[in-house]
Amino acid sequence: MSSDATTSYTSAGNERRVNEGELVNKKEMAEKLAKKTGLTKTKAAEVIEEVFSTKPGEGIIAVELDAGRKVEIAGFGKFGTRSRSARKGHNPATGEEITIAATKYAFFKPATGLRRRVAE
C-alpha cells in the first residue's frame, strides 16, 4: 500500500492497513452528522457516543446486546449476539490438545439494501 496508509485493528486485535480516507472515525462521523442535521459538533459527538459506546452500562446498542436483545435498524442491518460452544483445539507451539472455552460474541448482519448499495 502507499505511504499514506494507516494502521487499524480488527475486533480480534489483528492489524489491518487502510489508506487515508477509507476509515471514518467517531469525530468525523460527528462532523458529518452536525453538518447534515444542524446540531453542534459537540452535541453530534454526544449522540454518536450514546449510540455506540462500549463502556459498561452505556451505549444503546451495547446495553441491548447485554440484555440478550437484537437491535435492528430497517434498511441498515441487525446487531445481535451469538454463542460459540467450547471445543477442542491444539496449542500450535507444543501440539498439546487444549480446551477452548465457550464464548459469546457480537455480530452485525447488513440489511439487503446496505449490501446492494455497497456492492454497486
N, C-alpha and C positions, 0 to 999 in steps of 0.2 A: 504494500500500500504506500501511498505517498507520505511525505514527511508531515503533512498536516493531520495525520490520523491521531486519535486519542485512544486511551485505554479505558474500557468499560468492563464491568464484571457481571456475569450472569448470576441468577439466583443461587446456583450451585457453587459460586465463587470462581468459576472458570474465566480466564481472561479473554476478552473479545475486543478486537481493534475495529474502530469505526472512524470514518472520515468526518472532519468538521462539517457541521450542517446536517448530519444524519441522525444526531442524537439531540432530542429536545428535553431539557431538564425542567424541574418544577418552576424555577424562576422564569424561564422562557414561556412556559405554559401560562403562568400568571400574567405575564405581559400581554400575551395574545388574548387571554380572557378579558383583561381590563380594556383592551382596545375594542373588542367586539361588543362588550356589554356596557361600557361607560363606568364600570367600577374603578376604584382607585387600584393601583398595583398592589398596595398593602392588603386591601380587602379581598382582591382576587387571589392573592397568595394564601390568605386565611381560608378561603373557600376550598382551594385545592388541598390544603393541609387537612381540613376537616374530612374530606372525602377519602384521601389516600394515605393518611398517617398510619404507620405500623406500630406506634408506641402503645404499650398496654392500655386498654380501655379507651383508646382514641381511634379515630378513623372510621367513618361509617361503614366502609366495605369490610375492614378487618373485624370490627365488632360483630357484624352479621355472620361472617365466616366462623368466628369464635363460638357463636351460638349454634352453629351447625346449619345455618340457613344459607341459601344461594342468593346471589344478587344478580338480577337480570335487567339489563338496560336494552330495551327493544331497539333493534336495528344495529346495536353495537356489539353486544356479547353477554356472556354469562360468567360470573366468578363463582367458584364453589370449592369444596374440599373433597379429597379422595383419600382412601386409606390403602396402604401397601402392606401386605402381610409380612410377617417375619419369614426369613428364608435363609437357606444355607449359601455360603459363599466361600471363597478361598483367599487367604492373605497372599497377595502377589509376591511378596518378598520371601516368604517361607513355604508357601504351598499348603500351609496348615488350614484345615477346614474351620470356618468360623460361622457363628450365627449372626445374621444381620437383623437388627431389631425392626419391629413393625414401625411404620411411620405414617403420619397424616400430613398431607401437603395441599397447598392451594393450587388451583388451576384456573385458567381463563380460556374460554372457548368463544372465538369470534362468531358473530351472527353472520348469516348468509350475505346480507348487504355489505358488511365490512369486508368479508372475504372477497366478494366480487369487485369491490372498489379497489382494493389493494392489488388484485390480480390484473387489473387493466393497465 
